[in-house]
Amino acid sequence: MDLRAALQPAAIGDIVTRAGECAGIEMRFTGHSPCRGLATSSRMKGHDQIVIAKQGGWAPHSKVLAGYLEVVDQREDNALLGVL
């Protein structure tokens, strides 16, 4: 079995969503959640957008990534700090 074919983005999203449901987490997690979590955690560790883009596979000046970081930069504390 070719795992690259089996683990397409939609399949990974389904796995993440089901894992959250099985864990009894009321908030709905999606395949998008780990991406945003990576950006959030990395920014809170003090990394700049270029470093975070390399870590997560975004273009260096991604508007989507910039939007994630804008939200993080507006927070002084984050409930997920240290979780990821």
Backbone as ProteinMPNN parsed JSONL, in Angstrom:
{"seq_chain_A": "MDLRAALQPAAIGDIVTRAGECAGIEMRFTGHSPCRGLATSSRMKGHDQIVIAKQGGWAPHSKVLAGYLEVVDQREDNALLGVL", "coords_chain_A": {"N_chain_A": [[0.844, -1.183, 0.0], [0.605, 2.177, -0.869], [1.463, 4.669, 1.159], [1.627, 7.394, 0.758], [-0.344, 7.909, -1.094], [-2.564, 7.174, 0.376], [-2.619, 8.947, 2.511], [-3.717, 11.581, 1.948], [-4.461, 15.136, 2.058], [-7.24, 15.438, 2.815], [-7.795, 12.968, 4.035], [-6.05, 13.018, 6.206], [-7.106, 15.188, 7.564], [-9.583, 14.064, 8.291], [-8.691, 12.09, 10.084], [-7.568, 13.657, 12.151], [-9.844, 15.061, 12.987], [-11.527, 12.929, 13.849], [-9.917, 11.905, 15.914], [-9.971, 13.991, 17.792], [-12.696, 13.959, 18.432], [-12.926, 11.366, 19.542], [-11.355, 11.714, 21.766], [-12.981, 13.204, 23.281], [-13.034, 15.929, 23.117], [-14.603, 18.986, 23.069], [-14.39, 21.128, 21.287], [-14.203, 21.358, 17.778], [-11.739, 19.79, 16.043], [-9.753, 20.026, 13.091], [-8.046, 19.097, 10.014], [-6.731, 21.384, 9.549], [-6.11, 22.401, 12.009], [-3.573, 21.452, 13.212], [-1.747, 22.859, 11.599], [-2.255, 25.555, 12.109], [-1.741, 25.456, 14.805], [1.016, 24.861, 14.827], [2.048, 27.249, 13.759], [1.198, 29.07, 15.718], [2.45, 28.113, 18.097], [5.169, 28.243, 17.367], [5.494, 30.994, 16.888], [5.01, 31.994, 19.433], [7.267, 31.135, 20.636], [9.01, 32.936, 19.725], [9.846, 33.011, 17.065], [10.328, 34.343, 13.73], [8.274, 35.256, 10.85], [9.415, 34.183, 8.487], [10.979, 31.996, 9.341], [8.974, 30.423, 10.503], [7.388, 29.941, 8.275], [9.099, 28.297, 6.784], [9.197, 26.087, 8.51], [6.555, 25.162, 8.415], [5.89, 24.867, 5.757], [4.785, 26.954, 4.308], [4.589, 29.655, 1.913], [7.128, 32.186, 2.02], [6.011, 34.764, 2.455], [3.327, 34.359, 3.006], [-0.088, 35.141, 3.026], [-2.048, 33.857, 4.484], [-0.588, 32.65, 6.587], [0.411, 35.025, 7.731], [-1.963, 36.071, 8.708], [-2.581, 34.204, 10.745], [-0.449, 34.713, 12.465], [-0.891, 37.339, 13.154], [-3.112, 37.157, 14.806], [-1.989, 35.673, 16.912], [-0.04, 37.465, 17.785], [-1.629, 39.371, 18.966], [-2.376, 38.334, 21.322], [-1.667, 37.939, 24.781], [-1.5, 35.852, 26.466], [-1.897, 32.338, 26.071], [-3.998, 29.581, 25.905], [-3.001, 27.201, 24.938], [-0.269, 27.213, 25.261], [2.702, 25.544, 25.657], [1.497, 23.105, 25.275], [1.71, 22.033, 22.696]], "CA_chain_A": [[0.0, 0.0, 0.0], [1.35, 3.425, -0.95], [0.938, 5.559, 2.196], [1.491, 8.758, 0.235], [-1.654, 7.996, -1.736], [-3.594, 7.02, 1.397], [-2.628, 10.074, 3.438], [-3.983, 12.853, 1.288], [-4.912, 16.119, 3.052], [-8.594, 15.173, 3.329], [-7.717, 11.814, 4.934], [-5.397, 13.48, 7.437], [-8.111, 15.996, 8.244], [-10.551, 13.142, 8.908], [-8.032, 11.447, 11.228], [-7.462, 14.652, 13.221], [-11.2, 15.323, 13.488], [-11.98, 11.761, 14.62], [-9.12, 11.799, 17.142], [-10.526, 14.966, 18.727], [-14.001, 13.458, 18.886], [-12.68, 10.208, 20.415], [-10.773, 12.217, 23.012], [-14.024, 13.917, 24.008], [-12.8, 17.375, 23.053], [-15.816, 19.61, 22.55], [-14.031, 21.945, 20.132], [-13.987, 20.506, 16.603], [-10.445, 19.895, 15.393], [-9.722, 19.649, 11.676], [-6.693, 18.983, 9.493], [-6.187, 22.737, 9.597], [-5.718, 22.708, 13.387], [-2.126, 21.336, 13.465], [-1.031, 23.929, 10.883], [-2.408, 26.778, 12.896], [-1.042, 25.217, 16.071], [2.451, 25.006, 14.589], [2.333, 28.675, 13.614], [0.985, 29.698, 17.018], [3.494, 27.69, 19.022], [6.454, 28.762, 16.918], [5.501, 32.446, 17.099], [5.12, 32.232, 20.871], [8.667, 30.863, 20.981], [9.773, 34.072, 19.264], [10.308, 32.901, 15.681], [9.725, 35.276, 12.782], [7.421, 34.643, 9.833], [10.208, 33.425, 7.52], [11.318, 30.721, 9.993], [7.731, 29.657, 10.658], [7.003, 29.508, 6.929], [9.943, 27.141, 6.449], [8.785, 24.964, 9.353], [5.23, 24.672, 8.07], [5.695, 24.696, 4.33], [4.113, 28.092, 3.697], [5.422, 30.608, 1.187], [7.69, 33.099, 3.018], [5.157, 35.92, 2.733], [1.96, 33.857, 2.923], [-1.116, 35.962, 3.681], [-2.719, 32.999, 5.466], [0.294, 32.586, 7.752], [0.429, 36.355, 8.347], [-3.207, 36.193, 9.472], [-2.422, 33.418, 11.977], [0.501, 35.38, 13.346], [-1.521, 38.565, 13.649], [-3.946, 36.755, 15.944], [-1.083, 35.301, 18.006], [0.608, 38.674, 18.277], [-2.593, 40.159, 19.74], [-2.615, 37.651, 22.604], [-0.563, 37.949, 25.733], [-1.394, 34.494, 26.985], [-2.558, 31.389, 25.178], [-4.318, 28.361, 26.638], [-2.244, 26.065, 24.408], [1.151, 27.393, 25.497], [3.325, 24.375, 26.259], [0.783, 21.882, 24.93], [2.215, 21.498, 21.433]], "C_chain_A": [[0.889, 1.246, 0.0], [0.75, 4.415, 0.046], [0.789, 6.988, 1.713], [0.136, 8.94, -0.431], [-2.764, 7.955, -0.689], [-3.703, 8.254, 2.292], [-2.68, 11.414, 2.702], [-4.508, 13.842, 2.336], [-6.295, 15.849, 3.634], [-8.582, 14.009, 4.321], [-7.079, 12.213, 6.263], [-6.364, 14.338, 8.246], [-9.145, 15.132, 8.952], [-9.958, 12.484, 10.151], [-7.966, 12.406, 12.414], [-8.836, 14.923, 13.831], [-11.697, 14.166, 14.347], [-11.216, 11.609, 15.927], [-9.636, 12.772, 18.199], [-11.854, 14.513, 19.293], [-13.814, 12.3, 19.866], [-12.112, 10.633, 21.765], [-11.788, 12.988, 23.844], [-13.823, 15.426, 24.039], [-14.008, 18.03, 22.392], [-15.555, 20.481, 21.333], [-13.741, 21.013, 18.962], [-12.618, 20.791, 15.996], [-10.556, 19.434, 13.957], [-8.266, 19.473, 11.258], [-5.973, 20.322, 9.496], [-5.613, 23.057, 10.98], [-4.223, 22.549, 13.65], [-1.312, 22.428, 12.764], [-1.077, 25.222, 11.681], [-1.685, 26.64, 14.228], [0.461, 25.359, 15.933], [2.817, 26.487, 14.521], [2.221, 29.397, 14.958], [2.127, 29.389, 17.97], [4.851, 28.277, 18.647], [6.565, 30.266, 17.149], [5.685, 32.762, 18.574], [6.517, 31.916, 21.394], [9.591, 31.951, 20.439], [10.276, 34.006, 17.832], [9.602, 33.904, 14.769], [8.99, 34.511, 11.682], [8.213, 33.784, 8.852], [10.562, 32.05, 8.09], [10.077, 29.845, 10.089], [7.261, 29.134, 9.305], [7.809, 28.282, 6.511], [9.514, 25.911, 7.238], [7.495, 24.325, 8.852], [4.943, 24.506, 6.593], [4.901, 25.806, 3.653], [5.103, 28.868, 2.831], [5.926, 31.638, 2.205], [6.798, 34.289, 3.38], [3.675, 35.569, 2.578], [0.994, 34.763, 3.687], [-1.856, 35.151, 4.743], [-1.881, 32.926, 6.736], [0.335, 33.936, 8.466], [-0.828, 36.578, 9.191], [-3.149, 35.416, 10.776], [-1.548, 34.181, 12.977], [-0.056, 36.672, 13.909], [-2.382, 38.25, 14.869], [-3.07, 36.425, 17.145], [-0.465, 36.55, 18.626], [-0.328, 39.539, 19.113], [-2.85, 39.546, 21.115], [-1.41, 37.796, 23.519], [-0.411, 36.596, 26.389], [-2.243, 33.595, 26.093], [-2.779, 30.096, 25.953], [-3.521, 27.156, 26.165], [-0.737, 26.181, 24.61], [1.711, 26.179, 26.223], [2.649, 23.067, 25.934], [1.365, 21.234, 23.687], [3.714, 21.359, 21.465]], "O_chain_A": [[1.824, 1.341, 0.794], [-0.339, 4.942, -0.182], [-0.074, 7.721, 2.196], [-0.464, 10.011, -0.34], [-3.788, 8.621, -0.843], [-4.79, 8.564, 2.779], [-1.789, 12.253, 2.834], [-4.958, 13.418, 3.401], [-6.497, 16.017, 4.837], [-9.279, 14.054, 5.335], [-7.531, 11.783, 7.324], [-6.43, 14.224, 9.47], [-9.539, 15.427, 10.08], [-10.645, 12.337, 11.161], [-8.269, 12.025, 13.544], [-8.972, 15.005, 15.051], [-12.223, 14.38, 15.439], [-11.798, 11.225, 16.942], [-9.729, 12.417, 19.374], [-12.114, 14.66, 20.487], [-14.472, 12.257, 20.906], [-12.361, 9.987, 22.783], [-11.501, 13.382, 24.974], [-14.382, 16.116, 24.893], [-14.387, 17.664, 21.28], [-16.4, 20.569, 20.442], [-13.095, 19.981, 19.142], [-12.364, 21.888, 15.498], [-11.357, 18.555, 13.639], [-7.357, 19.678, 12.063], [-4.744, 20.375, 9.45], [-4.722, 23.897, 11.099], [-3.633, 23.438, 14.265], [-0.291, 22.869, 13.292], [-0.06, 25.885, 11.891], [-1.086, 27.597, 14.718], [1.117, 25.913, 16.815], [3.78, 26.925, 15.15], [3.058, 30.236, 15.289], [2.704, 30.292, 18.576], [5.591, 28.75, 19.51], [7.617, 30.754, 17.562], [6.423, 33.68, 18.932], [6.903, 32.377, 22.469], [10.801, 31.909, 20.658], [11.06, 34.861, 17.419], [8.447, 34.268, 14.993], [9.074, 33.286, 11.595], [7.716, 32.742, 8.423], [10.453, 31.045, 7.387], [10.132, 28.652, 9.788], [6.788, 28.002, 9.208], [7.258, 27.337, 5.947], [9.471, 24.809, 6.691], [7.354, 23.103, 8.859], [3.863, 24.05, 6.217], [4.398, 25.621, 2.545], [6.316, 28.746, 3.004], [5.216, 31.936, 3.165], [6.84, 34.765, 4.514], [2.879, 36.369, 2.088], [1.231, 35.107, 4.846], [-2.247, 35.689, 5.779], [-2.399, 33.118, 7.836], [0.295, 33.977, 9.696], [-0.769, 37.194, 10.254], [-3.614, 35.903, 11.807], [-1.866, 34.278, 14.163], [0.278, 37.056, 15.03], [-2.377, 38.995, 15.85], [-3.364, 36.842, 18.265], [-0.381, 36.67, 19.848], [0.141, 40.365, 19.897], [-3.473, 40.174, 21.971], [-0.267, 37.775, 23.064], [0.682, 36.23, 26.82], [-3.186, 34.05, 25.445], [-1.857, 29.578, 26.583], [-3.376, 26.185, 26.907], [0.003, 25.306, 24.158], [1.231, 25.828, 27.301], [3.17, 22.007, 26.281], [1.5, 20.012, 23.631], [4.314, 20.923, 20.483]]}, "name": "protein", "num_of_chains": 1, "seq": "MDLRAALQPAAIGDIVTRAGECAGIEMRFTGHSPCRGLATSSRMKGHDQIVIAKQGGWAPHSKVLAGYLEVVDQREDNALLGVL"}
